[in-house]
Amino acid sequence: MSRPQASIQMNPDRGEACVRLGGDWRITGRLPAWPLLAKQVPAGGGAGGGGRVTTSGRVTGGGGVTGGGITALAFDMSRVGAWDTSLVLFVNAARRWCAERDVRFGASGLSPAVLALLGDMAKAGAPDAAAGAAASTAANAASAASVSSIDAAAAATAASTTAAASTATTAATAGQRRDLPATVGLATLHLIDLSGQICRFLVECARSVLRLAAHPGGFRWRDCVFEMQQCGAMGLPIVGLISFLTGVILAYVASTILRQYGADIFVADFVSLVMVREMGAMMTGVVLAGRTGAAFAAQIANMKAGEEIDALMTLGVRPVDFLVIPRILALGVMMPLLALYSNALGILGGMVIAMMVLDIPAAAYWVKMLATIDLSDIGTGLLKAAVFGVIVGMAGCLRGLQARRDAAGVGQAATSAVVTAILFIIISDAIFAVLFNFLNW
């Protein structure tokens, strides 16, 4: 690989200068700097001979600068080999230099690919050469982002979050006070924007599922199995403890009322039916929202802060395929199993209270429980659990992708993921209650 070169050749008679480029331009190598080369063409000056800027940044060769100033700057990249965005940044710095000094920028010697990237940088308001490395990384990510629509959605989400934070900071600094209509209007706009982000995320997840169904070899089964272990087997202790105590509480509440009517045995009916149809799936969903959903959000937000997601996008890997779908599938599969485990522990907790407080034999409690619940009740709870698992996984991944790129953003993403998951679990459970009542289940 030859070293990148840049030299300038003056034509004082015509008031023009030509920048001749050569070698291989790589962002990881030592590159010529346009500010050093531009010193050969000061305001009101021409050049007696060509100079060259080496990869070390030193100007060598060439005579002094004499004569009148130039009116046009052209380029010759016929000797350029391989190149990346470092060359585009160099040319863009020269274009900005021309604009500041009212010098005509001649682009006829540049390749169409370079001209296309220059146009994209102009539309995006590209930074100057002082931020070259960061801009190059952003340009590479922007070029690769066209492979997936989720990149555009993620960019829109980040822009929206940044704009909202900037607006809030400005308002706080200026000490502005919003009236009630303005506050309600801003909250409504924020809700509409949030709804749009959720819809785009759902659509991208659906597309990802279809792609992986058509090409199952691209699915990361190892990551999915690992997440199953983390949210399933590793969550058994906390789920079991909370479910057992929930059964104890339900039995105490039921015994307080039923004992007044001599119907102590119906404690088994109450505890078993409530645990199987409602509380087993509900408590498991809430526990995993705080344990697994927050972990998903923190992991993805930390990856975003470390620019790991940007690296995936640059490599052409869709973040939804790589990060989101394995986690959602893991929770969707493990949540019904955890709900069954929760049902068993909750019923066991009710049995302990029935034996210790109500003097009901374990056999009588067991027979009464079997006579109360059937497979339709168990299926209802398992369906709810599967939906709650998908909700927890999507809430955690969505908030992680929406997080800001700093340490505070990671914590806020985890908190927001828990709140979002619990909110939608309650909403979906209410919808299920109305639907099952309508269907007489």
Rosetta blueprint (number, residue, H / E / L):
1 M L
2 S L
3 R L
4 P L
5 Q E
6 A E
7 S E
8 I E
9 Q E
10 M E
11 N E
12 P L
13 D L
14 R L
15 G L
16 E E
17 A E
18 C E
19 V E
20 R E
21 L E
22 G E
23 G E
24 D E
25 W E
26 R L
27 I L
28 T L
29 G L
30 R L
31 L L
32 P L
33 A L
34 W H
35 P H
36 L H
37 L H
38 A H
39 K L
40 Q L
41 V L
42 P L
43 A L
44 G L
45 G L
46 G L
47 A L
48 G L
49 G L
50 G L
51 G E
52 R E
53 V E
54 T L
55 T L
56 S L
57 G L
58 R L
59 V E
60 T E
61 G L
62 G L
63 G L
64 G L
65 V L
66 T L
67 G L
68 G L
69 G L
70 I L
71 T L
72 A E
73 L E
74 A E
75 F E
76 D E
77 M E
78 S E
79 R E
80 V E
81 G E
82 A E
83 W E
84 D L
85 T H
86 S H
87 L H
88 V H
89 L H
90 F H
91 V H
92 N H
93 A H
94 A H
95 R H
96 R H
97 W H
98 C H
99 A H
100 E H
101 R L
102 D L
103 V L
104 R E
105 F E
106 G L
107 A L
108 S L
109 G L
110 L L
111 S L
112 P H
113 A H
114 V H
115 L H
116 A H
117 L H
118 L H
119 G H
120 D H
121 M H
122 A H
123 K H
124 A H
125 G L
126 A L
127 P L
128 D L
129 A H
130 A H
131 A H
132 G H
133 A H
134 A H
135 A H
136 S H
137 T H
138 A H
139 A H
140 N H
141 A H
142 A H
143 S H
144 A H
145 A H
146 S H
147 V H
148 S L
149 S H
150 I H
151 D H
152 A H
153 A H
154 A H
155 A H
156 A H
157 T H
158 A H
159 A H
160 S H
161 T H
162 T H
163 A H
164 A H
165 A H
166 S H
167 T H
168 A H
169 T H
170 T H
171 A H
172 A H
173 T H
174 A H
175 G L
176 Q L
177 R L
178 R L
179 D L
180 L H
181 P H
182 A H
183 T H
184 V H
185 G H
186 L H
187 A H
188 T H
189 L H
190 H H
191 L H
192 I H
193 D H
194 L H
195 S H
196 G H
197 Q H
198 I H
199 C H
200 R H
201 F H
202 L H
203 V H
204 E H
205 C H
206 A H
207 R H
208 S H
209 V H
210 L H
211 R H
212 L H
213 A H
214 A H
215 H L
216 P H
217 G H
218 G H
219 F L
220 R L
221 W H
222 R H
223 D H
224 C H
225 V H
226 F H
227 E H
228 M H
229 Q H
230 Q H
231 C H
232 G L
233 A H
234 M H
235 G H
236 L H
237 P H
238 I H
239 V H
240 G H
241 L H
242 I H
243 S H
244 F H
245 L H
246 T H
247 G H
248 V H
249 I H
250 L H
251 A H
252 Y H
253 V H
254 A H
255 S H
256 T H
257 I H
258 L H
259 R H
260 Q H
261 Y H
262 G L
263 A L
264 D H
265 I H
266 F H
267 V H
268 A H
269 D H
270 F H
271 V H
272 S H
273 L H
274 V H
275 M H
276 V H
277 R H
278 E H
279 M H
280 G H
281 A H
282 M H
283 M H
284 T H
285 G H
286 V H
287 V H
288 L H
289 A H
290 G H
291 R H
292 T H
293 G H
294 A H
295 A H
296 F H
297 A H
298 A H
299 Q H
300 I H
301 A H
302 N H
303 M H
304 K H
305 A H
306 G L
307 E L
308 E H
309 I H
310 D H
311 A H
312 L H
313 M H
314 T H
315 L L
316 G L
317 V L
318 R L
319 P H
320 V H
321 D H
322 F H
323 L H
324 V H
325 I H
326 P H
327 R H
328 I H
329 L H
330 A H
331 L H
332 G H
333 V H
334 M H
335 M H
336 P H
337 L H
338 L H
339 A H
340 L H
341 Y H
342 S H
343 N H
344 A H
345 L H
346 G H
347 I H
348 L H
349 G H
350 G H
351 M H
352 V H
353 I H
354 A H
355 M H
356 M H
357 V L
358 L L
359 D L
360 I L
361 P L
362 A H
363 A H
364 A H
365 Y H
366 W H
367 V H
368 K H
369 M H
370 L H
371 A H
372 T H
373 I L
374 D L
375 L H
376 S H
377 D H
378 I H
379 G H
380 T H
381 G H
382 L H
383 L H
384 K H
385 A H
386 A H
387 V H
388 F H
389 G H
390 V H
391 I H
392 V H
393 G H
394 M H
395 A H
396 G H
397 C H
398 L H
399 R H
400 G H
401 L H
402 Q H
403 A L
404 R L
405 R L
406 D L
407 A H
408 A H
409 G H
410 V H
411 G H
412 Q H
413 A H
414 A H
415 T H
416 S H
417 A H
418 V H
419 V H
420 T H
421 A H
422 I H
423 L H
424 F H
425 I H
426 I H
427 I H
428 S H
429 D H
430 A H
431 I H
432 F H
433 A H
434 V H
435 L H
436 F H
437 N H
438 F H
439 L H
440 N L
441 W L
